[in-house]
Amino acid sequence: MLFKTTENILKTPWLDELWNDNWMDGNTIQYPPRVDWDYKRPMVLEDVDIWEVLCAENGNRGVYAAWLPYAEFYLVMPGGESPKNTIFETYYGSEARIHVMKRAKELNLRLNKQPMWVDPKDMWKYEPQPLDKIIIQ
């Protein structure tokens, strides 16, 4: 798994991913800290500090999932613009992953499908609700 910060994705996409040498100190895989989003309000881009890289290509094309805080919130970078004029899309909510997979296919970005286990107490997060999609230029 790779991780990037919001600043790295939007302002310096040519730099490496988020890394901490201490993550390799033991025999188990270490990840950045993760705290669940409380869902008291819709998440916005500025709420996310760390993203899991789901797909990234040269420049500013890719798909990212919110890691810190952790939520059903995705950032899609269609690419084609310089980093200073980056266009991006965010998807939030219970069906966001479905819309992100469709959008990635439209953009010819390859996403790996992985089985997802959800704790029964968190199933409410995946029930159909209105999708919020924001495009900012």
C-alpha positions in Angstrom: 0.0 0.0 0.0 1.2 3.5 -0.8 0.1 6.7 0.9 0.2 10.4 -0.1 -0.7 13.6 1.6 -3.3 16.0 0.2 -0.6 18.5 -0.5 1.5 16.0 -2.3 -1.4 15.0 -4.6 -2.5 18.5 -5.4 0.7 20.5 -5.4 3.7 18.2 -5.9 2.4 15.0 -7.6 5.9 14.3 -9.0 7.3 13.7 -5.4 7.3 10.3 -3.7 4.7 8.9 -1.5 4.3 9.5 2.3 7.0 7.4 4.0 8.4 6.8 7.4 11.5 4.7 7.8 10.2 3.4 11.2 7.5 1.5 9.3 10.1 -1.1 8.4 11.5 -1.6 11.9 9.6 -4.8 12.7 8.4 -8.1 11.2 4.9 -6.8 10.6 3.6 -4.3 8.1 3.1 -0.8 9.6 0.8 1.8 8.2 0.2 5.5 9.0 -2.2 6.2 11.8 -5.9 5.8 11.0 -8.8 7.4 12.8 -12.4 6.8 11.7 -14.5 9.8 10.4 -17.4 10.5 12.7 -19.9 11.2 9.8 -21.5 14.1 11.7 -21.1 16.1 8.5 -20.1 15.4 4.9 -16.3 15.1 4.5 -14.5 17.7 2.3 -11.1 17.6 0.8 -9.6 19.8 3.5 -10.6 17.2 6.2 -8.2 14.6 4.8 -4.5 14.5 5.7 -3.5 11.1 4.3 -4.8 9.2 1.3 -4.3 5.6 0.3 -3.2 5.4 -3.3 -5.6 3.2 -5.2 -4.2 4.1 -8.7 -1.6 6.7 -9.7 -0.1 7.5 -13.1 2.5 10.0 -14.1 1.6 13.6 -13.4 -1.7 14.3 -11.7 -3.9 11.2 -12.7 -5.1 8.8 -10.1 -7.6 7.6 -7.6 -7.2 8.0 -3.8 -9.2 6.9 -0.8 -9.3 8.8 2.5 -7.1 7.2 5.1 -6.7 9.8 7.8 -9.5 10.3 8.7 -10.8 7.0 7.3 -14.2 7.2 5.5 -16.0 6.4 2.3 -14.4 9.5 0.6 -12.5 9.3 -2.7 -10.4 11.7 -4.7 -10.2 11.3 -8.5 -7.6 13.2 -10.4 -8.5 13.0 -14.2 -5.2 14.6 -15.2 -4.5 16.6 -18.3 -3.9 19.9 -16.5 -0.8 21.3 -14.9 -0.5 20.9 -11.1 -1.3 24.7 -10.7 -4.6 24.2 -12.5 -5.5 20.8 -11.3 -9.1 19.6 -11.7 -10.2 17.0 -9.2 -13.4 15.2 -8.2 -14.5 14.0 -4.8 -17.0 11.3 -4.0 -18.5 10.8 -0.6 -21.0 8.4 0.9 -22.3 4.9 0.9 -22.3 4.4 -2.9 -19.2 6.5 -3.6 -17.0 3.5 -4.3 -19.4 2.4 -7.1 -19.3 5.8 -8.8 -15.5 5.9 -8.4 -15.1 2.6 -10.1 -17.3 3.8 -13.0 -15.4 7.1 -13.3 -12.0 5.3 -13.2 -13.2 3.1 -16.1 -14.3 6.2 -18.1 -10.8 7.7 -17.5 -9.1 4.4 -18.3 -7.5 4.2 -14.9 -7.0 0.6 -13.7 -8.3 -0.2 -10.2 -7.9 -3.6 -8.6 -11.1 -5.0 -7.0 -10.5 -6.3 -3.6 -13.0 -8.0 -1.2 -14.1 -5.7 1.5 -15.1 -6.8 5.0 -17.3 -4.5 6.9 -18.0 -4.8 10.7 -21.8 -5.3 11.1 -22.0 -2.2 13.3 -20.7 -0.1 10.4 -23.1 -1.5 7.7 -25.2 1.7 7.9 -22.4 3.5 6.1 -23.0 1.4 3.0 -26.7 1.7 2.6 -27.8 3.7 -0.5 -27.9 7.5 0.2 -27.6 10.5 -2.1 -24.2 10.9 -3.6 -22.3 14.1 -3.2 -19.9 14.9 -6.1 -17.9 18.0 -6.2 -15.8 19.2 -9.1 -13.5 22.1 -8.4 -11.3 23.9 -10.9 
